[in-house]
């Protein structure tokens, strides 16, 4: 790890509310305690308001923060890949938000990191995700955010369309298709629905539910 990156990580660790000992910092950064003492001293001399002392612990004074856009090359790769995945695989609203976020990040990067960010090695093609998969994502995200039930017409392969009232708990992408994890009132249990098989969807704004995505995951793990 470059020293500049280590100093940045050190400041992030010091942002915890409680004091952090040199030993804890050394373990987290995988350096010696002597290196931690030296780094803390150098940060203090450069104007970072660090409280504490050796043997007791360190923390930042309240109100101090770093500029939010200091990234390593790997962090930039991760952010760019994540934004590409959202732009390729999600609905238009999330796609536009990802593009806007990435543009904001890149507009304020220093030249060295901007050049690094523009070197493309990782890609997320979107041709596997059909428009039918994305059609209901925005409505489902809204319903999940407000914990509203939804009524769907679902066309299961080989069966006649059926009307379902479900509690939408999470959207999951499995490499080829998006699915909705939900509690189905008709089946009185957790069910998974492919988004490209939903023919219609209405948000029931007068209804709410209390189940959580963790409930669905727990059921999936136990099945």
Long-range contacts (C-beta under 8 A, 24 or more apart in sequence): 1-29, 1-30, 3-39, 5-72, 6-31, 6-39, 7-39, 7-42, 7-43, 8-66, 8-70, 10-36, 10-39, 10-40, 10-43, 11-43, 11-48, 11-60, 11-66, 14-50, 14-58, 14-59, 14-60, 15-60, 15-65, 16-59, 17-59, 18-57, 18-59, 19-51, 19-52, 19-56, 19-57, 19-58, 19-59, 20-57, 20-58, 20-59, 21-55, 21-56, 21-57, 21-58, 22-54, 22-55, 22-57, 22-58, 25-58, 69-105, 69-108, 69-109, 71-105, 71-109, 71-113, 73-113, 73-116, 76-109, 76-113, 76-116, 76-117, 77-121, 77-122, 79-105, 80-117, 80-120, 80-122, 81-122, 81-124, 84-122, 84-123, 84-124, 85-124, 87-124, 87-126, 88-124, 88-125, 88-126, 88-129, 89-124, 89-126, 89-129, 89-173, 89-178, 90-134, 90-137, 91-134, 91-137, 91-138, 91-141, 92-134, 92-138, 93-138, 93-141, 94-137, 94-138, 94-141, 128-175, 128-176, 129-178, 130-196, 132-195, 132-196, 133-177, 133-178, 133-195, 133-196, 134-178, 134-195, 135-195, 135-198, 136-195, 136-198, 136-201, 137-171, 137-178, 137-195, 139-201, 139-203, 140-168, 140-171, 140-180, 140-195, 140-201, 141-171, 142-203, 143-168, 143-203, 144-168, 144-169, 144-170, 144-171, 146-205, 146-208, 147-208, 147-209, 147-210, 148-203, 148-204, 148-205, 148-207, 148-208, 148-209, 149-185, 149-203, 149-204, 149-207, 149-208, 149-209, 150-201, 150-202, 150-203, 150-204, 151-201, 151-202, 151-204, 152-193, 152-198, 152-199, 152-200, 152-201, 152-202, 153-198, 153-199, 153-200, 153-201, 154-193, 154-197, 154-198, 154-199, 155-197, 155-198, 155-199, 156-197, 157-197, 161-199, 162-186, 164-193, 165-204, 166-191, 166-193, 167-209, 167-211, 169-211, 169-212, 169-213, 169-215, 169-216, 170-213, 170-216, 170-217, 171-195, 181-213, 181-216, 181-217, 181-220, 182-216, 183-209, 183-211, 183-215, 183-216, 190-215, 190-216, 190-219, 190-220
